[in-house]
Amino acid sequence: MTYVIAEPCIDIVDRACVEECPVDCIYEGDRALYIHPDECVDCGACEPVCPVEAIYYEDDLPDEWSVFTADNARFFTDPLPGHETPLGSPGGASKLGRIGVDTELVAGHPPKEPE
């Protein structure tokens, strides 16, 4: 099991969770953040600091956002647009910095209106 970042993160990309993560397993795409399912140690430090309540333990993810479990994994297992190979397990987000691209699910999501 792992933590998952769901739809509320899209177009928000608040990095409070990144700063709180003790194992550096939260990676930044273009419009959303992604938790690496193999690097996450299930500590839960990221969940309470998320200002939009986008982070859930996999078993607690609301049904409406269940597709984000596989989508978070796809960010690492499938080649992203403009990349020939998958990211795999780089061993920490800070090594890569901002990736700047998203999965098809996130990239195709309608933009959020500014509040």
Buried (B, 14 or more C-beta within 10 A) or exposed (E): EBBBBBBBBBBBBBEEBBEBBEBBBBBBBBBBBBBBBEBBEEEEBBBEBBEBEBBBEBEEBEEEBEBBBEBBBBBBBBEBEEEEEEBEEBEBBEEEEEBEBBBEBBBEBEEEEEE
